[in-house]
Each structure stands twice: as structure tokens, then as C-alpha cells.
Amino acid sequence: MRICCVVGCGNSTYHLNKWMKTLCQVHKCNLGTRSCDCEPPFKLFPFPTENKNPELRKKWMIQVNRIDPTTNKNWTPKAHDRVCSNHFEECTPYPSVNLGHTVKTTVRPSRKIIVKHQFQKKSKSVSENTSTIESSVLQDIQDTNLPAEDIQIYTATPYIDYVKKSAQSDHCYTGINKEKNSTCKEKLQSDNHLNKSDHSYASKCDCSSNCVCKGCFTKQQTINKLNSQLIYLQQQLHSKGTKNMVHTTMTNNIVKDDSKTRLYTGLPNADVFDRLYKHLLPRAKRLTYWSGSKKIVSTKAKRVFKKSPKKFGPKRKLSVKDELVMTLMKCKVGMNSELLGDFFGVQLSVVSQVLNTWLKFLAYELKPLIHWPDKEITKETLPHVYSSIAPNLRCIIDCTEIFIERPRDMELQAQTWSDYKKKQHA
């Protein structure tokens, strides 16, 4: 019995088998049958193998965190040990929740952070600055031999006010070429911003449309490269969409008309086809496709690999509706497999795989539709010719001939040839 190895969790195959034997209230059948597509309460996942993924296997063992009671060492999973889906988070490849233990996280002590306090320097008041400026200006005027009228002009209030305003600004001590200095300052700030930027496209160019600077050239080169990639991806998307729409369009054209539905599928009308498709769709999505006859080799050697859960195979080439139409066309019209492959845009091997899978699937799903009368009704309607020969006769097998493809072997061609119908039959 496979059981979940997490401490405190008792989920096992016993609970799954018990769940499968209960009656489903929605589908009115047992939960474990194909008629019910309800999800199980949990799933059991095996440990990763040592050969394929030893690191992930070690990670699982660390997360489970069990100790072997006999040896008091780290626990090693056996062949029957599993981890149920209740311990996994979404998009996490290892168990991480409800593990029955608390993971202790040790915090490494860090150094004490030294905080440096920045003290603002005491600036002189405006009055002190003004007096200093006035004294320096007067001293400069006295050094020069100028008339008294000019001295009054130089010592006027507007000049002192202008110097006051200039003293409050950042690194601007004179009023000469003020506009030029402000322009240079803005340019310097923009250059510093560009030097600190993380990306080349953060630069701002105020050049004309025909600019040939390095920044504009690099930007235009990047735009051209991205445009070419966009055109290439759009072409690929268009080609794939056109290829996938070929057989889908053909299928829709067949099943939208009642006359074409009867001709190609044998069903009475398109409504019956839609009902059949909706009935088969939930279980058809989980089909395991036929992959040829498998050879069974009996050996007494021990298995060296772990059992993995069953997979549904690679991604399907056709949709469920296309596969259903292909199977019905093969049964009704008897088209060649290569011709079906050309119609649906797939290889011959895919056609063979789909037909072998769907014939068995339809036989299982549509078996309840075959009416088999009771034994008493059969005896009442039994012909008098057979009543004395075979009183317990239930059915008479008619020698029905079905057209088949011509085999390559000459002997098989002779055995399957019908002179009456002038075709190969079986």
C-alpha cells in the first residue's frame, strides 16, 4: 500500500480506493469509473529518482525532515513512500506546506550599523553678509581714484540689494551674464543626469529629425532591429494559424450541413453530431493514445527505476472534433489513411494512432446504445427452422463484407478479393 510519508498525514491508496467505491451525487455512478470525471480528493506523487534528478530528491527529503527510528539517521524513502498533493503549493516542485514540523530559520547576526548624523553648518545671517559685502565694496572704491558722484552710484542701494540676492543663490557671486550662467548650469545638470542613468534610452535628444549623433543612431538601430523581429514573428504566427485553420475549417464545413453530415459521418444530422461530441468531450481530453504493440519481457531482475504516474503522451496534433470527424469518415466513407492525412494536415502515423485509439474509445462509450433483447423475447421471435436445431440460439452472425485497403502481399490480395463486388473486402 502506498502511503504519504509526511508526519501526521495518513493519505494512502486505501482512502483513494474507498473514495472510488462511493456513489457520485452528480453523475449517479461510482466515482472511480470513466463515466465520472470528478477530481480525487488528493494525488500521491513518488519521490524523484536518484538517476534522473538527485538534487530534487534530496530537496524532498530535506522538506519531509524525517529520522529513521531504527538508526537515528536521516530517513531514506522506499518504493512505496509517496507525498500527497496536500503538501504542495502551486508551481512548486517540492513539498512545502503542512509538513508536520516547523522549519527553524536561523538569522545570522549582522554587524552594528554605524549611523552618521549630518549636522548643518551654521550660516551667517543676511545682515552680517550684507555688512561684509558693503565694507568690501567701499574698500574697493576707496582704492580707486574715482569722483564722488561715481562713488554715490557705486554705493547705491540697488547694487547692494543685487549683491544680497546673489549671496543667497548657489555659487553665483556676480550679476554678469546671468542668463548664460543659468543655461550652463541647466546643461551641466542634464549631463550629470545622463551619466547617472542606467539605460541608454534614458537620454533625451533635442536635435532635429535628421540628427546623426551617436544617441540617435543607436536608438534608430534598435528600433529597426525590433521592427524586423516583430515582422518575422507575425509571419510565423500567421503561417501557423493558417496551417491549423485548414483542417478546422474543413471540419466545420462538414458538420454544419445535415446532408454533408450524413454523407461523411453517417449520422442523421448535425444536431446528433453535436450531442455526440459534447458527450465524448470530457473523457476524450484524457485519452492515452495507442503507441503500437508492446513486448512483454519476463525477467526476475529487480527494477532499477521508480514507477512514475501514467501520462497522456505528447500534445495532440488535432482537436477532439477533428479526431472524431476523421474516425467517422474512415468508418462511413472508407477513405485511405494517406488521403485523410492530407485532408487534416497530419502524417500517416498520426492518422493510424488516432484511428486505433478512437475506435476502441467509441466502442467502449457507445456500447450501451446497442440494444440487446432479453432471452425470452429472443425465444419468442426465433424462426421455426432453428427451434429444432438450436433451441437456445441467441443471435445469428451475418457474413457482412466490409471494404478494406488493398494489402501489399499478393497472397492476401487473392484472399480478400471479391469477384462479386470487384473490391477488396474482409
C-alpha positions in Angstrom: 0.0 0.0 0.0 1.3 3.4 -0.9 1.0 6.0 1.8 2.1 9.6 2.3 5.3 9.7 4.3 4.8 13.2 5.8 4.5 13.1 9.6 0.9 13.3 10.7 -0.6 12.7 7.2 -2.5 9.4 6.6 -3.5 9.7 3.0 -2.9 6.4 1.1 -4.2 4.3 -1.7 -6.7 2.8 0.8 -8.5 6.1 1.0 -8.4 6.5 -2.8 -9.9 3.1 -3.3 -12.6 3.8 -0.7 -13.4 7.1 -2.4 -13.7 5.4 -5.8 -16.3 3.0 -4.5 -18.6 5.7 -3.3 -21.5 6.9 -5.4 -21.2 10.3 -7.2 -24.2 12.5 -6.5 -23.8 14.4 -9.8 -23.2 11.6 -12.3 -25.1 8.9 -10.4 -22.3 6.4 -10.8 -19.2 5.3 -8.9 -16.5 8.0 -8.6 -13.8 5.7 -10.0 -15.5 4.9 -13.3 -15.0 6.6 -16.6 -18.5 8.0 -16.6 -17.5 10.3 -13.7 -14.9 13.0 -14.3 -14.7 14.3 -10.7 -11.3 15.0 -9.4 -10.0 12.8 -6.5 -9.5 14.4 -3.1 -5.7 14.1 -3.4 -3.0 12.5 -5.5 0.1 10.6 -4.5 3.4 11.6 -6.1 6.6 9.4 -6.0 10.0 10.8 -5.0 12.3 11.9 -7.8 14.8 9.1 -8.8 18.5 9.2 -7.9 19.5 8.7 -11.5 17.3 11.4 -13.1 17.2 14.2 -10.5 19.2 13.6 -7.4 19.2 17.2 -6.3 15.4 17.4 -6.3 15.2 14.1 -4.4 17.5 15.5 -1.7 15.3 18.6 -1.5 12.2 16.5 -1.0 13.9 14.5 1.8 15.0 17.8 3.5 11.5 19.2 3.3 9.9 16.0 4.7 12.5 16.1 7.6 12.1 12.6 9.0 14.5 10.5 11.0 14.8 6.7 10.8 13.7 5.4 14.2 15.9 2.3 13.9 19.2 4.0 13.0 18.5 7.6 14.3 19.9 8.8 11.0 18.3 10.7 8.0 15.3 8.8 6.7 15.5 7.4 3.1 12.3 6.9 1.1 11.3 3.4 0.0 9.5 2.2 -3.2 6.0 2.6 -1.6 6.6 6.0 0.0 4.7 8.9 -1.5 3.9 12.6 -0.9 0.3 13.6 -1.4 -0.9 16.7 -3.2 -2.0 18.4 0.1 1.7 19.3 0.8 2.4 21.1 -2.5 1.9 24.7 -3.4 1.1 25.9 -6.9 4.1 26.0 -9.3 6.4 24.5 -6.6 8.3 21.3 -7.5 8.8 20.2 -3.9 6.5 19.8 -0.8 6.4 23.0 1.3 3.1 23.1 3.3 1.6 21.0 6.1 4.8 19.0 6.6 4.1 18.2 10.3 7.1 20.3 11.5 8.2 23.9 11.8 11.3 24.9 9.8 13.7 26.8 12.1 15.3 29.7 10.3 18.5 30.9 11.9 19.2 34.6 11.5 22.9 35.3 11.1 23.9 38.2 13.4 25.0 41.2 11.5 27.4 44.0 12.4 26.1 47.0 14.2 25.3 49.7 11.7 27.1 52.9 12.4 24.8 55.8 11.9 26.4 59.1 10.9 24.5 62.2 11.8 25.0 65.1 9.4 25.0 68.4 11.1 24.1 71.5 9.2 26.7 74.2 9.2 25.7 77.5 10.7 25.4 80.1 8.0 25.8 83.8 8.7 22.8 85.9 8.8 21.8 88.1 5.9 22.6 91.3 7.8 26.2 90.1 8.5 26.7 89.1 4.9 25.3 92.5 3.8 27.6 94.4 6.1 30.6 92.4 4.9 29.7 93.0 1.3 29.2 96.7 1.9 32.5 97.1 3.6 34.4 95.2 0.9 32.7 97.3 -1.8 33.6 100.6 -0.1 37.1 99.4 0.4 37.4 98.7 -3.3 36.0 102.1 -4.2 38.4 103.9 -2.0 41.3 102.1 -3.6 40.3 103.5 -7.0 40.6 107.3 -7.6 37.0 108.0 -8.7 34.9 111.1 -8.4 32.4 111.5 -5.5 29.4 111.3 -7.9 30.6 107.9 -9.1 31.1 106.8 -5.6 27.5 107.6 -4.8 26.4 105.5 -7.8 28.5 102.5 -6.7 27.3 102.7 -3.1 23.7 103.0 -4.0 21.1 100.6 -2.6 20.2 98.7 -5.8 23.7 97.4 -6.1 23.8 96.3 -2.5 20.3 94.6 -3.0 21.5 92.8 -6.0 24.6 91.5 -4.1 22.3 90.4 -1.3 20.2 88.4 -3.7 23.3 87.0 -5.3 24.7 86.0 -2.0 21.7 83.8 -1.3 22.0 81.9 -4.6 24.2 78.9 -5.1 27.7 79.8 -6.4 26.7 83.0 -8.2 28.6 86.0 -6.9 28.1 88.4 -9.8 25.3 89.5 -12.0 27.4 89.4 -15.2 26.0 87.1 -17.9 23.3 85.8 -15.6 21.3 84.1 -18.4 24.4 82.4 -19.8 25.4 81.1 -16.4 21.9 79.7 -15.8 21.9 78.0 -19.2 25.3 76.4 -18.4 24.0 75.2 -15.0 21.0 73.5 -16.6 23.1 71.9 -19.2 25.5 70.6 -16.5 22.6 69.1 -14.5 21.2 67.3 -17.6 24.7 65.9 -18.4 25.0 64.6 -14.8 21.6 63.0 -15.1 22.6 61.2 -18.3 25.8 60.0 -16.7 23.8 58.5 -13.8 21.1 56.9 -15.9 21.0 53.1 -16.1 19.9 52.8 -19.7 21.0 54.3 -23.0 17.4 55.1 -24.0 17.0 57.4 -21.0 18.9 60.1 -22.9 16.9 63.0 -24.2 18.0 64.5 -27.6 16.6 67.8 -28.7 18.1 67.5 -32.1 16.3 67.8 -35.4 14.8 65.0 -37.4 18.0 64.5 -39.5 20.3 64.2 -36.5 23.3 61.9 -36.9 24.6 61.9 -33.3 25.6 58.7 -31.6 22.5 58.5 -29.3 20.0 59.0 -32.2 21.9 56.5 -34.4 21.8 53.8 -31.7 18.2 54.4 -31.0 17.2 54.1 -34.6 19.3 50.9 -35.0 17.4 49.4 -32.0 14.1 50.4 -33.5 14.9 48.8 -36.8 16.0 45.6 -35.2 12.8 45.3 -33.1 10.7 46.0 -36.2 12.3 43.2 -38.1 11.8 40.8 -35.2 8.2 41.9 -35.0 7.6 41.3 -38.7 9.2 37.8 -38.5 7.1 36.7 -35.5 3.9 38.0 -37.2 4.7 35.9 -40.3 5.4 32.8 -38.2 2.1 33.3 -36.3 0.2 33.8 -39.5 1.6 30.7 -41.1 0.9 28.5 -38.1 -2.6 29.9 -37.8 -3.3 29.3 -41.5 -2.0 25.7 -41.2 -4.2 25.0 -38.1 -7.2 26.6 -39.7 -7.2 24.3 -42.8 -8.5 21.1 -41.2 -10.6 23.0 -38.6 -12.4 24.9 -41.4 -13.0 21.6 -43.3 -14.4 20.0 -40.1 -16.8 22.9 -39.6 -17.9 22.8 -43.2 -18.8 19.1 -42.8 -20.7 19.3 -39.6 -22.7 22.5 -40.3 -24.8 20.9 -43.0 -27.2 17.9 -42.5 -26.6 16.4 -45.9 -22.8 16.6 -45.6 -23.0 15.2 -42.1 -24.9 12.2 -43.4 -22.6 11.8 -46.3 -19.2 11.9 -44.4 -20.1 10.7 -40.9 -23.2 8.5 -41.3 -25.1 10.4 -38.5 -28.6 11.6 -39.4 -28.0 15.4 -38.9 -25.6 17.9 -37.4 -27.6 18.1 -34.1 -26.8 14.5 -33.4 -23.2 15.1 -34.1 -23.1 18.0 -31.7 -24.7 15.9 -28.9 -22.3 13.1 -29.5 -19.3 15.5 -29.4 -20.4 17.1 -26.2 -20.9 13.6 -24.6 -17.4 12.4 -25.6 -15.5 15.7 -24.9 -14.8 15.4 -21.2 -13.3 11.9 -21.4 -11.7 12.4 -24.9 -9.4 15.1 -23.4 -7.8 12.4 -21.1 -7.2 9.8 -23.8 -4.0 7.8 -23.8 -3.1 7.3 -27.4 -2.2 3.9 -28.9 1.6 3.6 -29.5 1.9 0.1 -31.0 2.1 -3.4 -29.6 4.3 -3.6 -26.6 6.5 -6.6 -26.0 6.4 -8.1 -22.5 9.7 -9.4 -21.4 9.6 -11.6 -18.3 12.7 -11.2 -16.1 13.5 -11.9 -12.5 15.8 -8.9 -12.1 14.8 -6.2 -9.7 13.5 -3.0 -11.1 16.2 -0.3 -11.0 13.9 2.6 -11.7 10.9 4.0 -9.9 7.3 3.7 -11.1 6.0 7.0 -12.4 2.4 8.0 -12.8 0.8 7.4 -16.2 1.0 10.3 -18.7 -1.3 11.1 -21.6 1.5 11.4 -24.1 2.6 14.4 -26.1 0.4 17.3 -27.1 -2.3 16.3 -29.6 -1.9 17.4 -33.2 -5.7 17.7 -33.8 -8.6 18.9 -31.8 -11.2 16.5 -30.4 -13.7 17.4 -33.0 -11.2 16.8 -35.8 -10.3 13.4 -34.5 -14.0 12.4 -34.1 -14.7 13.5 -37.7 -11.7 11.6 -39.0 -12.8 8.4 -37.3 -16.4 8.7 -38.6 -15.2 9.4 -42.1 -13.0 6.3 -42.0 -15.9 4.2 -40.9 -18.5 5.6 -43.2 -16.7 6.6 -46.4 -13.7 4.2 -46.0 -11.2 6.8 -47.1 -7.5 6.0 -47.5 -5.4 6.8 -44.4 -2.9 8.8 -46.5 -5.8 10.8 -48.0 -7.1 11.5 -44.5 -3.6 12.7 -43.5 -3.6 15.1 -46.5 -7.1 16.4 -45.6 -6.3 17.1 -42.0 -2.6 18.2 -42.5 -1.0 15.4 -40.4 1.3 12.5 -41.0 0.2 8.9 -41.7 1.5 7.8 -38.3 -0.7 10.3 -36.6 -3.8 9.1 -38.6 -3.0 5.5 -37.6 -2.6 6.5 -33.9 -5.9 8.4 -33.8 -7.9 5.7 -35.5 -6.6 2.9 -33.3 -7.3 4.9 -30.2 -10.7 6.3 -31.2 -12.2 3.0 -32.5 -11.6 1.4 -29.1 -12.8 4.5 -27.3 -16.1 4.7 -29.3 -16.7 1.0 -28.8 -16.5 1.5 -25.1 -18.5 4.6 -24.9 -21.3 3.7 -27.4 -21.7 0.1 -26.2 -24.8 0.9 -24.1 -26.6 2.2 -27.3 -26.6 -1.3 -28.8 -30.0 -2.9 -28.0 -29.7 -6.5 -26.9 -33.1 -8.1 -26.4 -33.9 -10.4 -23.5 -33.6 -14.2 -23.8 -37.4 -14.7 -23.5 -38.0 -12.2 -26.4 -35.4 -14.0 -28.5 -37.0 -17.4 -28.0 -40.4 -16.0 -28.8 -39.2 -14.5 -32.1 -36.9 -17.4 -33.0 -37.7 -18.8 -36.6 -39.2 -22.3 -36.6 -36.4 -23.6 -38.7 -33.9 -23.0 -35.8 -36.2 -24.1 -33.0 -35.4 -27.8 -33.5 -31.8 -27.3 -34.5 -30.7 -24.8 -31.9 -33.4 -24.1 -29.3 -31.1 -21.8 -27.2 -30.0 -19.7 -30.2 -29.4 -16.0 -29.2 -28.1 -14.4 -32.4 -27.1 -15.2 -36.0 -23.9 -13.7 -37.2 -24.3 -12.3 -40.8 -21.4 -12.6 -43.1 -21.1 -8.8 -43.6 -18.3 -7.7 -46.0 -16.5 -4.5 -45.2 -14.4 -2.8 -47.9 -10.7 -2.6 -46.9 -7.5 -1.2 -48.4 -5.6 -3.4 -50.8 -2.8 -5.2 -48.9 0.7 -5.3 -50.4 1.1 -9.1 -50.1 -0.1 -10.9 -53.2 -1.4 -13.8 -51.2 -3.5 -11.5 -49.0 -4.8 -9.7 -52.1 -6.1 -13.0 -53.5 -7.7 -14.0 -50.2 -9.5 -10.7 -49.8 -10.6 -10.1 -53.4 -14.3 -10.3 -54.2 -15.3 -11.3 -57.7 -18.9 -10.2 -57.0 -18.1 -6.7 -55.7 -14.8 -6.3 -57.6 -13.1 -4.9 -54.5 -11.0 -6.0 -51.5 -13.1 -6.9 -48.5 -12.9 -8.6 -45.2 
